[in-house]
Amino acid sequence: MTMATDPHIEFSTADGVCTVRIERPAKRNALTGSMYAALAAAFIAADADENVRAVVFTGNPQAFTGGNDLADFLHQPPSRQDAPGFRFMRALSDCRKPVVAAVCGPAVGIGTTLLLHCDFVYVANDAKLSTPFVKLGLVPEYASSLLMPACLGHVRAAEWLLLGEVFSGEQAAALGLANQALPAADVLAAAQATAARLAALPPGAVQAGKALMRGANRAAIASTIEKEAAVFGAALQSAEAKAAFAAFLGR
């Protein structure tokens, strides 16, 4: 099978660490269906490569990702479970190798919810994390309705998922969504250092440890992703969402 590629997704491996980078600076690293397909392929390839012991997932110094490219998203909404966005979700959440995220700039929508599926998260102090689903007439996705309350507590999660509040990297680290908040120039190096430490450990033990930590929630996560997707799809066709998107795109 030919690995899906996209010019905005960079994939490289060195010294046991695979780096997956989103590189579309002109659009704040907004994600298209083609980019999701390439991201899914990258994580599947990293997971299958015996030489890969850890994965670094990052964007560029200006943005981690601005979330979905709305023009692409509205043109081809994810109506099926085999849509590229859902393939990416499964590839990341099923990855046996530890994933270390390095986040600078905005991390919008799935740019924040995907962090719940990473094993280590390093953020810039001034990074801006947000999940503005409800503001667009939609609902939380990527099992965030399950994982975010478990991570932050219900009342804090409601600020993110219902109010769509924007949080800084410092706040995200203080709340437990990230390991550490750092100056932007130091974020990628911190993620790479952690990935290098992981790559130097016995890989079977690392993967078994991750599997034990993640295993109890796997069925619940998969079920929640499906439930959210059904509600999300219905909401996308609602008058509320259509009005919200029209207002957003008309700004």
C-alpha positions as CSV (number, residue, x, y, z in Angstrom):
1,M,0.0,0.0,0.0
2,T,1.3,3.4,-0.9
3,M,1.7,5.7,2.0
4,A,-0.5,8.8,1.8
5,T,1.5,12.0,1.5
6,D,0.8,15.7,1.6
7,P,3.3,18.6,1.1
8,H,2.3,20.1,4.4
9,I,3.0,17.0,6.5
10,E,6.7,16.3,7.1
11,F,7.8,12.9,8.3
12,S,11.4,11.9,9.2
13,T,13.2,9.4,11.5
14,A,16.6,9.6,13.2
15,D,18.1,7.8,16.2
16,G,14.9,6.0,17.1
17,V,12.7,9.1,17.0
18,C,10.1,9.8,14.4
19,T,9.2,13.4,13.9
20,V,5.8,14.3,12.4
21,R,5.5,18.0,11.6
22,I,2.6,20.1,10.4
23,E,4.0,22.7,8.1
24,R,1.4,25.0,6.5
25,P,2.3,28.4,7.9
26,A,0.3,30.5,5.4
27,K,-2.9,28.9,6.9
28,R,-1.8,28.6,10.5
29,N,-1.3,24.9,9.9
30,A,-5.0,24.4,9.3
31,L,-5.8,20.8,8.5
32,T,-7.3,19.5,5.3
33,G,-8.6,16.0,4.5
34,S,-5.4,15.3,2.6
35,M,-3.3,16.4,5.6
36,Y,-5.3,14.2,7.9
37,A,-4.7,11.2,5.6
38,A,-1.0,11.9,5.6
39,L,-0.9,12.3,9.4
40,A,-2.8,8.9,9.7
41,A,-0.3,7.3,7.4
42,A,2.7,8.8,9.3
43,F,1.5,7.5,12.6
44,I,0.7,4.1,11.2
45,A,4.1,3.9,9.6
46,A,5.9,5.0,12.8
47,D,4.0,2.4,14.8
48,A,4.9,-0.4,12.4
49,D,8.6,0.6,12.2
50,E,10.7,-1.4,14.7
51,N,13.4,1.2,14.5
52,V,11.0,3.9,15.9
53,R,10.8,4.0,19.6
54,A,9.2,7.4,20.2
55,V,7.3,10.0,18.1
56,V,7.6,13.8,18.3
57,F,4.4,15.6,17.0
58,T,4.8,19.3,16.3
59,G,4.0,22.2,14.1
60,N,6.2,25.3,13.6
61,P,7.1,28.2,15.8
62,Q,4.1,30.2,14.6
63,A,1.4,27.6,15.1
64,F,0.7,24.0,16.2
65,T,-2.5,23.9,14.2
66,G,-5.5,26.3,13.7
67,G,-7.8,23.2,13.6
68,N,-9.8,22.3,10.6
69,D,-9.5,24.2,7.3
70,L,-13.1,25.4,7.3
71,A,-13.4,25.7,3.5
72,D,-12.1,22.2,3.1
73,F,-14.1,20.9,6.1
74,L,-17.4,22.3,4.8
75,H,-16.8,21.1,1.3
76,Q,-16.1,17.5,2.5
77,P,-17.6,17.1,6.0
78,P,-16.5,13.9,7.8
79,S,-19.7,11.9,7.3
80,R,-18.2,8.4,7.5
81,Q,-15.9,6.6,10.0
82,D,-13.4,6.0,7.3
83,A,-13.0,9.8,6.6
84,P,-9.4,11.0,6.8
85,G,-10.0,12.8,10.1
86,F,-11.3,9.7,11.8
87,R,-8.4,7.6,10.4
88,F,-6.0,10.1,11.9
89,M,-7.8,10.0,15.3
90,R,-7.5,6.2,15.4
91,A,-3.9,6.2,14.2
92,L,-2.8,8.5,17.0
93,S,-4.9,7.0,19.8
94,D,-3.9,3.5,18.8
95,C,-0.1,4.3,18.4
96,R,1.9,1.9,20.6
97,K,4.9,4.1,20.6
98,P,5.0,7.0,23.1
99,V,4.0,10.3,21.5
100,V,5.5,13.6,22.6
101,A,3.8,16.8,21.5
102,A,5.6,20.2,21.1
103,V,3.1,23.0,20.9
104,C,3.7,26.7,20.0
105,G,1.2,29.3,18.9
106,P,-2.5,28.4,18.5
107,A,-3.8,24.9,19.0
108,V,-7.4,25.2,18.0
109,G,-10.2,22.5,18.2
110,I,-8.6,19.1,17.4
111,G,-5.2,20.9,17.9
112,T,-6.1,20.8,21.6
113,T,-8.2,17.6,21.8
114,L,-5.4,15.5,20.2
115,L,-3.1,16.4,23.1
116,L,-5.3,14.2,25.3
117,H,-4.1,11.3,23.2
118,C,-0.4,12.2,23.5
119,D,1.8,10.8,26.3
120,F,3.9,13.9,26.9
121,V,3.0,17.5,26.1
122,Y,5.3,20.5,26.1
123,V,3.8,23.9,25.3
124,A,5.0,27.5,24.9
125,N,4.1,29.8,27.7
126,D,2.2,32.0,25.3
127,A,0.6,29.1,23.3
128,K,-3.2,29.6,22.9
129,L,-5.3,26.4,23.3
130,S,-9.0,26.4,22.6
131,T,-11.9,24.2,21.7
132,P,-14.5,26.5,20.2
133,F,-16.9,23.8,19.1
134,V,-20.1,25.1,20.8
135,K,-19.4,28.6,19.4
136,L,-19.7,27.0,15.9
137,G,-22.9,25.2,16.8
138,L,-21.1,21.9,17.2
139,V,-20.0,19.5,20.0
140,P,-16.8,18.2,21.4
141,E,-14.9,15.6,19.5
142,Y,-12.0,13.1,19.7
143,A,-13.3,11.7,23.0
144,S,-12.7,15.1,24.6
145,S,-16.1,14.9,26.4
146,L,-14.7,11.9,28.2
147,L,-11.0,12.7,28.6
148,M,-11.1,16.4,29.4
149,P,-13.3,16.1,32.5
150,A,-11.2,13.2,33.6
151,C,-8.1,15.3,33.2
152,L,-9.3,18.7,34.5
153,G,-12.5,18.0,36.4
154,H,-16.0,18.8,35.1
155,V,-16.1,22.5,35.9
156,R,-12.7,23.3,34.3
157,A,-13.6,21.1,31.3
158,A,-16.8,23.1,30.9
159,E,-14.8,26.3,30.5
160,W,-12.9,24.7,27.6
161,L,-15.7,22.6,26.0
162,L,-18.9,24.6,26.6
163,L,-17.6,28.2,26.8
164,G,-14.7,27.7,24.4
165,E,-12.4,29.8,26.6
166,V,-8.8,30.3,25.3
167,F,-6.1,29.1,27.7
168,S,-2.4,30.0,27.6
169,G,0.3,27.3,27.6
170,E,1.1,28.3,31.2
171,Q,-2.5,27.7,32.2
172,A,-2.7,24.4,30.4
173,A,0.4,23.2,32.2
174,A,-0.9,24.4,35.6
175,L,-4.2,22.5,35.0
176,G,-2.4,19.3,34.1
177,L,-3.0,19.2,30.3
178,A,0.7,19.6,29.6
179,N,3.9,18.5,31.3
180,Q,5.6,21.8,31.1
181,A,5.2,25.4,29.8
182,L,8.4,26.9,28.4
183,P,9.7,29.8,26.3
184,A,8.6,29.1,22.7
185,A,12.3,28.7,21.6
186,D,12.8,25.8,24.0
187,V,9.6,23.8,23.4
188,L,10.8,21.5,20.6
189,A,14.1,20.8,22.2
190,A,12.4,19.7,25.4
191,A,10.1,17.4,23.4
192,Q,13.1,16.0,21.5
193,A,15.0,15.4,24.8
194,T,12.1,13.5,26.3
195,A,11.8,11.4,23.1
196,A,15.5,10.7,23.1
197,R,15.2,9.5,26.7
198,L,12.3,7.2,25.7
199,A,14.2,5.9,22.7
200,A,17.1,4.9,25.0
201,L,14.8,2.7,27.3
202,P,13.9,-0.9,26.6
203,P,11.2,-0.5,23.9
204,G,9.1,-3.5,24.9
205,A,8.8,-2.2,28.5
206,V,7.9,1.3,27.3
207,Q,5.2,0.0,25.0
208,A,3.8,-2.4,27.6
209,G,3.8,0.4,30.2
210,K,1.9,2.7,27.8
211,A,-0.6,-0.1,26.9
212,L,-1.3,-0.7,30.6
213,M,-1.8,3.1,31.3
214,R,-4.1,3.5,28.3
215,G,-5.7,0.1,28.2
216,A,-8.5,0.7,30.8
217,N,-10.0,3.5,28.7
218,R,-9.5,2.2,25.2
219,A,-13.0,0.8,24.7
220,A,-14.6,3.9,26.3
221,I,-12.5,6.2,24.1
222,A,-13.5,4.4,20.9
223,S,-17.1,4.3,22.0
224,T,-17.1,8.0,22.9
225,I,-15.4,9.0,19.6
226,E,-18.3,7.2,17.7
227,K,-21.0,8.8,19.9
228,E,-19.5,12.3,19.5
229,A,-19.1,11.8,15.7
230,A,-22.8,11.0,15.4
231,V,-23.9,14.0,17.4
232,F,-21.3,16.2,15.6
233,G,-22.6,15.1,12.2
234,A,-26.2,15.9,13.1
235,A,-25.2,19.3,14.6
236,L,-23.2,20.2,11.5
237,Q,-26.5,20.1,9.5
238,S,-28.4,22.2,12.1
239,A,-29.6,25.8,11.6
240,E,-27.5,26.8,14.6
241,A,-24.3,25.5,13.0
242,K,-25.1,27.0,9.6
243,A,-25.7,30.4,11.1
244,A,-22.5,30.2,13.2
245,F,-20.4,29.2,10.3
246,A,-21.9,31.9,8.1
247,A,-21.2,34.5,10.7
248,F,-17.6,33.2,11.2
249,L,-16.8,33.1,7.5
250,G,-18.4,36.5,7.0
251,R,-16.2,38.3,9.5
